[in-house]
Amino acid sequence: MNALTALTYVLPHRLLSSLARRLAYSRNRPLKQWLIDTVTRKFGVDLSEAAQPDPTAYPSFNAFFTRALKPGVRTPDPDSNALLMPADGHISQCGPIVDGRIFQAKGQSFTAAELLGSEADAEPFHDGVFATVYLSPRDYHRVHMPWTGTLRETVHVPGRLFSVGTDAVASVPRVFARNERLACHFDTDFGPMVQVMVGALLVSGVETVWSGVEIPAYADAVTRKDWRGKGITLERFDEMARFNYGSTVITLLPKGVAALDPALAAETPVRLGQRLALLR
């Protein structure tokens, strides 16, 4: 564990996140431009792919960070049986959910029940498959649908805001099941599917296309929202949600419905729309 990861155990996570949010939404021109230019330079952001390639045109750092892409820059896998990668980034881990446990890193794992907030929510994914995708500060920060689904429920699970960088994932036990997160449950033609938006240190919010800002407001108890009967159906490749700073999305699928693309492995760079899995 490096010194920065160790420090996150004692940092005031929510206070830092609130301060980061204020900076991200600031419309002070010199400040927002300094933030945009610093991140673009440090992380090698490719603005040629952005719908707005001019870095000075964004009214705030958050507007830059959640920027849209040009039409056609990302396209869905043409195989109609392919489930799609939900985001740009790289694979943190992917594979089978073994006896209800999800692999995090060597010597580290957590249960699907811990991640989703209850044993009942996790039961459909017992012995299913998962894919954990880490979005770095350079990546496109909107998360899309792997498959067409109708929203059934969202579950906001409160928690900490540890970093989800490589060192933290390797050394912080159950980091994805400890960080604040929003589990989005969908019904599909093959059964249930969950997309979990996991917060991280300095993440100043998660937004969904159907409800707007979900994190913050921060919470101290699990919050469930029932969306059944509301007719919220998102098509394969549609935008689902966005991070207001870098983080992680975890996709869970039930047992036997799909096989993960064999080319995927830990640290594999991935792009939105490429093949995540193939329906059986």
Phi and psi in degrees as a GROMACS rama.xvg file:
@    title "Ramachandran Plot"
@    xaxis  label "Phi"
@    yaxis  label "Psi"
@TYPE xy
-80.0083  172.256  ASN-2
-64.4423  -37.8291  ALA-3
-65.7298  -43.2391  LEU-4
-62.9241  -42.9307  THR-5
-59.8757  -38.6202  ALA-6
-64.1212  -31.077  LEU-7
-65.3515  -16.9696  THR-8
-66.1316  -28.3295  TYR-9
-111.385  -7.29297  VAL-10
-69.3018  148.324  LEU-11
-77.7747  91.12  PRO-12
-57.0845  -50.6329  HIS-13
-69.5575  -35.6411  ARG-14
-63.0533  -46.3713  LEU-15
-62.4524  -40.4978  LEU-16
-64.5327  -40.2243  SER-17
-64.6018  -40.4817  SER-18
-65.0182  -41.2465  LEU-19
-62.5694  -37.1263  ALA-20
-63.5009  -42.7272  ARG-21
-61.3019  -42.3808  ARG-22
-65.0721  -42.9386  LEU-23
-63.5453  -33.5952  ALA-24
-95.9454  -0.956668  TYR-25
-63.0464  138.13  SER-26
-105.127  15.2984  ARG-27
-66.003  116.24  ASN-28
-61.077  -48.9845  ARG-29
-62.0662  -40.0609  PRO-30
-67.1464  -50.7564  LEU-31
-64.5836  -34.0869  LYS-32
-72.5466  -35.5226  GLN-33
-63.0294  -43.1389  TRP-34
-62.4668  -46.5863  LEU-35
-62.5013  -47.2087  ILE-36
-65.9378  -38.2331  ASP-37
-64.9246  -47.1949  THR-38
-67.0546  -41.0118  VAL-39
-59.7276  -44.225  THR-40
-73.0729  -47.1734  ARG-41
-66.9865  -38.3806  LYS-42
-105.001  -0.335442  PHE-43
67.2547  44.7421  GLY-44
-65.0665  130.751  VAL-45
-93.925  93.2216  ASP-46
-77.3957  -8.27387  LEU-47
-66.3342  -20.5276  SER-48
-86.1532  -12.7037  GLU-49
-77.6716  147.309  ALA-50
-60.4431  -31.5406  ALA-51
-118.943  97.9578  GLN-52
-80.1323  -8.46211  PRO-53
-84.3477  111.888  ASP-54
-66.2305  -19.5668  PRO-55
-83.5096  -9.19641  THR-56
-83.9024  -11.9255  ALA-57
-80.9509  131.192  TYR-58
-72.7618  -19.2314  PRO-59
-152.003  165.573  SER-60
-63.1983  -37.6707  PHE-61
-63.8088  -38.6136  ASN-62
-61.4602  -39.0659  ALA-63
-66.3364  -44.4594  PHE-64
-67.3092  -32.9459  PHE-65
-101.078  25.6619  THR-66
-56.4285  147.788  ARG-67
-81.4414  159.748  ALA-68
-97.6996  158.278  LEU-69
-62.5797  144.69  LYS-70
-57.461  134.995  PRO-71
88.2719  -7.66728  GLY-72
-67.3267  -35.3849  VAL-73
-120.355  135.339  ARG-74
-130.28  149.666  THR-75
-76.4187  147.414  PRO-76
-50.2606  132.681  ASP-77
-71.8389  -16.1394  PRO-78
-72.1191  119.338  ASP-79
-67.6572  -11.33  SER-80
-96.3016  3.57393  ASN-81
-89.4671  126.974  ALA-82
-79.6906  145.211  LEU-83
-101.38  149.982  LEU-84
-62.6828  128.978  MET-85
-79.0807  -12.6929  PRO-86
-160.187  161.134  ALA-87
-72.3776  154.239  ASP-88
148.025  -139.331  GLY-89
-146.153  154.285  HIS-90
-70.2318  123.251  ILE-91
-78.3525  -53.285  SER-92
-155.826  159.439  GLN-93
-156.768  158.262  CYS-94
149.254  -161.636  GLY-95
-76.4011  149.662  PRO-96
-89.4241  110.521  ILE-97
-99.3009  113.605  VAL-98
51.8203  39.9439  ASP-99
82.5691  2.06678  GLY-100
-106.381  143.271  ARG-101
-111.686  127.666  ILE-102
-74.5525  131.93  PHE-103
-105.526  -52.0054  GLN-104
-166.941  174.192  ALA-105
-53.8775  121.054  LYS-106
80.3406  3.63286  GLY-107
-129.437  133.985  GLN-108
-156.051  171.407  SER-109
-150.981  165.222  PHE-110
-91.2514  153.494  THR-111
-62.2656  -33.2318  ALA-112
-64.3917  -40.7838  ALA-113
-62.604  -43.5089  GLU-114
-63.8315  -44.6855  LEU-115
-89.7777  -16.1931  LEU-116
101.547  -4.97444  GLY-117
-165.697  154.021  SER-118
-64.1989  -38.0815  GLU-119
-63.7993  -41.601  ALA-120
-66.8969  -30.5413  ASP-121
-82.8032  -23.8214  ALA-122
-53.7988  -42.969  GLU-123
-62.8401  -16.0714  PRO-124
-107.279  6.93954  PHE-125
-59.5931  122.838  HIS-126
65.5706  22.0358  ASP-127
-85.0019  -148.705  GLY-128
-131.887  157.867  VAL-129
-137.985  158.497  PHE-130
-141.892  127.939  ALA-131
-110.43  118.247  THR-132
-114.791  122.248  VAL-133
-94.928  128.413  TYR-134
-101.687  118.503  LEU-135
-86.1764  168.941  SER-136
-59.4017  -19.0078  PRO-137
-83.9734  -13.8595  ARG-138
-84.7269  161.646  ASP-139
-63.3848  130.237  TYR-140
-108.281  24.7692  HIS-141
-106.036  140.587  ARG-142
-107.244  133.836  VAL-143
-116.038  174.184  HIS-144
-85.0088  129.508  MET-145
-69.3514  -28.3851  PRO-146
-155.189  157.688  TRP-147
-64.349  131.643  THR-148
-151.366  154.085  GLY-149
-106.023  125.013  THR-150
-64.6683  127.461  LEU-151
-104.208  -43.592  ARG-152
-161.97  148.513  GLU-153
-118.022  144.917  THR-154
-129.393  113.218  VAL-155
-92.7221  113.842  HIS-156
-105.513  114.56  VAL-157
-69.1327  158.905  PRO-158
179.096  -162.232  GLY-159
-83.5113  -176.02  ARG-160
-135.585  62.5593  LEU-161
-68.499  156.465  PHE-162
-59.5049  150.189  SER-163
-117.093  23.5603  VAL-164
-68.4136  173.526  GLY-165
-56.5243  -44.4652  THR-166
-66.3926  -41.3726  ASP-167
-64.9833  -41.6869  ALA-168
-62.5925  -36.0153  VAL-169
-76.1934  -22.9573  ALA-170
-124.421  -17.8799  SER-171
-94.1384  111.848  VAL-172
-57.6974  132.712  PRO-173
55.743  36.8094  ARG-174
-58.0999  -40.2716  VAL-175
-72.2082  -25.2626  PHE-176
-91.338  0.523575  ALA-177
-107.643  -29.3221  ARG-178
-74.7394  153.43  ASN-179
-60.0467  141.064  GLU-180
-156.759  161.723  ARG-181
-125.988  114.677  LEU-182
-93.9782  123.249  ALA-183
-109.476  111.561  CYS-184
-96.0995  126.826  HIS-185
-121.054  147.28  PHE-186
-99.1285  130.564  ASP-187
-125.574  178.579  THR-188
-74.8904  -7.71022  ASP-189
-108.576  0.695292  PHE-190
124.179  -159.043  GLY-191
-75.7717  152.528  PRO-192
-144.841  139.278  MET-193
-122.969  137.374  VAL-194
-116.653  120.052  GLN-195
-108.395  117.815  VAL-196
-91.401  110.178  MET-197
-99.9262  124.522  VAL-198
-72.8374  169.718  GLY-199
-154.543  170.694  ALA-200
-52.8957  129.893  LEU-201
71.21  3.748  LEU-202
-70.3539  122.202  VAL-203
-101.613  13.2804  SER-204
160.785  154.041  GLY-205
-122.984  132.814  VAL-206
-122.884  145.068  GLU-207
-112.537  158.656  THR-208
-73.8594  -18.9621  VAL-209
-97.678  -16.6385  TRP-210
-137.662  -5.5107  SER-211
78.606  -142.79  GLY-212
-68.4664  126.664  VAL-213
-110.807  -38.3597  GLU-214
-131.55  119.714  ILE-215
-67.219  171.83  PRO-216
-77.3195  138.561  ALA-217
-70.6297  156.859  TYR-218
-139.556  164.686  ALA-219
-115.898  1.07722  ASP-220
-141.118  153.855  ALA-221
-62.4558  133.042  VAL-222
-119.159  120.667  THR-223
-107.059  138.379  ARG-224
-125.132  123.964  LYS-225
-90.1383  118.319  ASP-226
-108.959  8.47497  TRP-227
-63.377  138.838  ARG-228
81.8095  -1.27687  GLY-229
-89.5629  -6.46042  LYS-230
69.9015  30.3108  GLY-231
-92.0172  93.923  ILE-232
-113.284  126.413  THR-233
-111.997  133.099  LEU-234
-80.593  156.761  GLU-235
-47.4127  126.93  ARG-236
84.1382  -5.55001  PHE-237
-66.0661  150.004  ASP-238
-65.9069  138.271  GLU-239
-112.848  -45.6356  MET-240
-161.251  175.86  ALA-241
-147.795  151.68  ARG-242
-98.8353  139.443  PHE-243
-90.5083  9.012  ASN-244
-166.304  171.888  TYR-245
-63.6888  145.222  GLY-246
-166.718  -142.605  SER-247
-142.424  140.473  THR-248
-120.136  135.086  VAL-249
-118.301  124.999  ILE-250
-104.378  130.036  THR-251
-116.891  135.665  LEU-252
-127.31  149.456  LEU-253
-70.2974  166.709  PRO-254
-62.5659  134.119  LYS-255
81.3573  -1.63462  GLY-256
-90.5525  -25.2763  VAL-257
-154.292  153.194  ALA-258
-111.982  126.978  ALA-259
-60.6758  147.146  LEU-260
-57.9063  124.082  ASP-261
-65.2934  -14.5714  PRO-262
-76.3542  -12.4423  ALA-263
-83.8957  137.48  LEU-264
-156.533  169.173  ALA-265
-54.4625  135.399  ALA-266
74.3775  5.18675  GLU-267
-67.6787  125.019  THR-268
-66.9875  139.249  PRO-269
-134.663  158.584  VAL-270
-128.927  144.734  ARG-271
-49.5038  132.286  LEU-272
95.5892  -17.4651  GLY-273
-71.4709  170.35  GLN-274
-69.7939  125.94  ARG-275
-95.2496  -45.5908  LEU-276
-157.204  166.554  ALA-277
-123.718  129.299  LEU-278
-61.0684  141.335  LEU-279
